[in-house]
């Protein structure tokens, strides 16, 4: 999954400063036990509840559309 960011946006209400956190993982694991742990780790941070907690401390949560894409990408790991 990749993001395309528009750093020069002039859209009203858009905040030009951002921080993107990312995780890089292999799409196919050699060890099934490790892929299970990796998926659990990624799902925990992408979960709606965790996104709400981030918002509580001043971070913008992932938009619902992005949360769906992240969940789909995580589920596709094998």
PAKOL-676863 format. One line per 8 residues: their letters; for each residue z, x, y of N, C-alpha, C, CB. Coordinates in steps of 0.1 Angstrom, whole numbers, always signed. Glycine has a CB too. Example, Ala and Ser with C-alpha at 12.3 -4.5 7.8 and 13.67 -1.06 7.14 Angstrom:
2
as = +78/+132/-57/+78/+123/-45/+78/+132/-33/+90/+113/-45 ~ +71/+128/-22/+71/+137/-11/+79/+129/+0/+57/+141/-6
END
This chain:
78
xxxxxxxx = +0/+8/-12/+0/+0/+0/+0/+9/+12/+12/-10/+0 ~ -9/+6/+22/-9/+14/+34/-7/+5/+46/-22/+22/+35 ~ -3/+11/+57/-1/+4/+70/-11/+10/+80/+13/+5/+75 ~ -17/+1/+88/-25/+5/+99/-17/+1/+112/-39/-1/+99 ~ -13/+11/+119/-5/+8/+131/-13/+10/+144/+7/+17/+131 ~ -11/+1/+153/-18/+2/+166/-8/+7/+176/-25/-12/+170 ~ -8/+20/+179/+2/+25/+188/-1/+22/+203/+3/+40/+186 ~ -14/+18/+206/-18/+16/+219/-19/+1/+223/-32/+22/+222
xxxxxxxx = -12/-8/+215/-13/-22/+217/-8/-26/+231/-5/-30/+206 ~ -15/-36/+237/-11/-41/+250/-7/-56/+248/-23/-40/+260 ~ -5/-60/+235/-1/-73/+232/+12/-77/+239/+0/-76/+217 ~ +13/-88/+245/+25/-92/+252/+37/-94/+242/+23/-106/+260 ~ +48/-89/+245/+60/-90/+236/+60/-79/+225/+60/-103/+230 ~ +50/-71/+224/+50/-61/+213/+59/-49/+218/+36/-56/+210 ~ +66/-44/+209/+75/-32/+212/+68/-20/+207/+89/-34/+206 ~ +64/-11/+216/+56/+1/+212/+63/+11/+203/+50/+7/+224
xxxxxxxx = +76/+11/+203/+83/+22/+195/+86/+16/+181/+96/+26/+202 ~ +84/+24/+171/+86/+20/+157/+90/+31/+148/+75/+12/+152 ~ +97/+27/+138/+100/+37/+127/+96/+31/+114/+116/+40/+128 ~ +89/+38/+107/+84/+33/+94/+91/+41/+83/+69/+34/+92 ~ +98/+35/+74/+104/+41/+63/+95/+39/+50/+119/+36/+60 ~ +93/+49/+43/+84/+47/+31/+89/+54/+19/+70/+52/+34 ~ +85/+50/+8/+88/+56/-5/+75/+59/-12/+97/+47/-14 ~ +74/+70/-18/+62/+74/-25/+66/+75/-40/+55/+88/-20
xxxxxxxx = +59/+67/-48/+62/+67/-63/+48/+66/-70/+71/+55/-67 ~ +49/+71/-83/+37/+70/-91/+35/+56/-96/+38/+80/-103 ~ +23/+52/-97/+20/+38/-102/+22/+37/-117/+6/+34/-98 ~ +21/+48/-124/+24/+48/-138/+34/+59/-142/+10/+50/-146 ~ +45/+55/-148/+55/+64/-151/+54/+69/-166/+69/+58/-149 ~ +58/+81/-168/+58/+86/-182/+70/+81/-190/+59/+101/-182 ~ +81/+77/-183/+93/+73/-189/+96/+58/-185/+105/+82/-186 ~ +95/+49/-195/+97/+34/-191/+111/+31/-185/+95/+26/-204
xxxxxxxx = +121/+39/-189/+134/+37/-184/+135/+40/-169/+145/+45/-192 ~ +127/+51/-165/+127/+55/-151/+119/+45/-143/+121/+69/-150 ~ +109/+39/-148/+101/+30/-140/+110/+17/-138/+88/+26/-147 ~ +118/+14/-147/+127/+2/-145/+137/+5/-134/+135/-1/-159 ~ +143/+17/-134/+152/+21/-123/+145/+22/-110/+159/+34/-127 ~ +133/+27/-110/+125/+29/-97/+122/+15/-91/+112/+36/-100 ~ +118/+6/-100/+115/-8/-95/+128/-15/-90/+109/-16/-107 ~ +139/-13/-96/+152/-19/-92/+156/-13/-78/+163/-17/-102
xxxxxxxx = +154/+0/-77/+157/+6/-64/+149/+1/-53/+156/+22/-65 ~ +136/+1/-55/+126/-4/-45/+129/-19/-41/+112/-2/-49 ~ +131/-27/-51/+133/-41/-49/+146/-44/-41/+134/-49/-62 ~ +156/-35/-43/+169/-37/-36/+167/-36/-21/+179/-28/-41 ~ +159/-26/-17/+157/-24/-3/+147/-33/+3/+153/-9/+0 ~ +138/-38/-5/+128/-47/+1/+132/-62/+1/+115/-46/-7 ~ +144/-64/-5/+149/-78/-7/+151/-84/+7/+161/-78/-15 ~ +150/-97/+8/+152/-105/+20/+166/-103/+26/+149/-119/+18
xxxxxxxx = +176/-103/+17/+190/-101/+21/+192/-87/+28/+199/-102/+9 ~ +186/-77/+22/+187/-63/+28/+179/-63/+42/+181/-53/+19 ~ +168/-70/+42/+161/-70/+55/+169/-77/+66/+147/-78/+53 ~ +176/-87/+62/+185/-94/+72/+196/-84/+77/+192/-107/+66 ~ +202/-77/+68/+212/-67/+71/+206/-57/+81/+217/-60/+59 ~ +194/-52/+79/+188/-43/+88/+186/-49/+102/+174/-39/+83 ~ +183/-62/+103/+181/-69/+115/+195/-69/+122/+176/-83/+113 ~ +206/-71/+115/+219/-72/+120/+223/-59/+127/+229/-75/+109
xxxxxxxx = +217/-48/+124/+221/-35/+130/+209/-30/+139/+223/-24/+119 ~ +200/-39/+143/+191/-36/+153/+177/-32/+149/+196/-25/+161 ~ +174/-32/+136/+161/-29/+131/+153/-42/+129/+162/-21/+118 ~ +140/-41/+130/+131/-52/+127/+129/-53/+112/+118/-51/+135 ~ +131/-65/+107/+129/-67/+92/+114/-67/+89/+135/-80/+87 ~ +110/-65/+77/+96/-66/+73/+92/-80/+75/+94/-62/+58 ~ +80/-83/+81/+75/-96/+81/+73/-102/+67/+61/-96/+89 ~ +74/-115/+66/+73/-121/+53/+60/-117/+45/+73/-137/+54
xxxxxxxx = +49/-116/+52/+36/-113/+46/+37/-99/+40/+25/-113/+56 ~ +44/-90/+47/+45/-76/+42/+55/-76/+31/+50/-66/+53 ~ +66/-83/+31/+75/-84/+20/+68/-88/+7/+87/-94/+24 ~ +59/-98/+9/+52/-103/-3/+43/-92/-9/+43/-115/+1 ~ +36/-84/+0/+28/-73/-5/+36/-62/-11/+20/-68/+7 ~ +48/-59/-5/+56/-49/-11/+61/-53/-25/+68/-46/-2 ~ +65/-66/-26/+70/-71/-39/+59/-70/-50/+75/-86/-38 ~ +46/-74/-46/+35/-73/-55/+32/-59/-59/+23/-79/-48
xxxxxx = +33/-49/-50/+31/-35/-53/+42/-30/-62/+31/-27/-40 ~ +54/-34/-60/+65/-30/-69/+63/-35/-83/+79/-34/-63 ~ +60/-48/-84/+58/-54/-97/+47/-48/-105/+55/-69/-95 ~ +37/-42/-98/+25/-36/-104/+28/-22/-110/+14/-35/-94 ~ +40/-16/-107/+43/-3/-112/+46/-5/-128/+56/+2/-106 ~ +41/+5/-135/+43/+5/-149/+46/+18/-155/+31/-1/-156
END
